[in-house]
Amino acid sequence: MSGLTYETVARFAQQGGTLYFALIFAAAVAYALWPQHKEAFQRLAQLPLEKDESEDV
C-alpha cells in the first residue's frame, strides 16, 4: 500500500491551506500599509463624511 493515506492528505491540505491564507493575509497587509497607497486610503476614509450632492434636490 502506498504512503498516501487520508491522514497524510489531510495534514498536507491543512498545512498548505494555512500557508496559503497566511501569504494572502501578508500580501493584503503589505498592500494596505504601502506608502504609495496612503493618499488614496485617506481620501476613501473621508468619503462617507462628504456631503452627497443628490441630497440637495
C-alpha positions as CSV (number, residue, x, y, z in Angstrom):
1,M,0.0,0.0,0.0
2,S,1.3,3.5,-0.8
3,G,2.1,6.1,1.8
4,L,-0.7,8.3,0.6
5,T,-3.3,7.8,3.4
6,Y,-6.1,10.0,4.5
7,E,-4.1,11.4,7.4
8,T,-1.2,12.3,5.1
9,V,-3.5,14.1,2.6
10,A,-5.4,15.9,5.4
11,R,-2.2,17.1,7.1
12,F,-0.9,18.4,3.7
13,A,-4.2,20.2,3.0
14,Q,-4.3,21.7,6.4
15,Q,-0.7,22.9,6.4
16,G,-0.9,24.0,2.7
17,G,-4.1,25.9,3.4
18,T,-2.7,27.6,6.4
19,L,0.4,28.7,4.5
20,Y,-1.7,29.9,1.5
21,F,-4.0,32.0,3.7
22,A,-1.1,33.4,5.7
23,L,0.6,34.5,2.4
24,I,-2.6,36.1,1.2
25,F,-3.1,37.9,4.5
26,A,0.5,39.2,4.5
27,A,0.1,40.4,0.9
28,A,-3.1,42.3,1.9
29,V,-1.4,43.9,4.9
30,A,1.6,44.9,2.8
31,Y,-0.7,46.4,0.2
32,A,-2.7,48.4,2.8
33,L,0.4,49.7,4.5
34,W,2.4,50.5,1.4
35,P,3.3,54.2,1.5
36,Q,2.3,54.8,-2.1
37,H,-1.4,53.9,-1.3
38,K,-1.7,56.2,1.8
39,E,-3.2,59.2,-0.1
40,A,-5.9,57.0,-1.7
41,F,-6.8,55.4,1.5
42,Q,-7.1,58.7,3.3
43,R,-9.3,60.1,0.6
44,L,-11.5,57.0,0.7
45,A,-11.7,57.2,4.5
46,Q,-13.2,60.7,4.3
47,L,-15.7,59.7,1.5
48,P,-18.6,58.8,3.9
49,L,-18.3,62.1,5.6
50,E,-18.6,64.2,2.5
51,K,-22.0,65.7,1.7
52,D,-23.8,64.0,-1.1
53,E,-24.8,66.3,-4.0
54,S,-28.0,64.4,-4.6
55,E,-29.3,65.4,-1.1
56,D,-29.7,69.0,-2.2
57,V,-32.6,68.1,-4.6
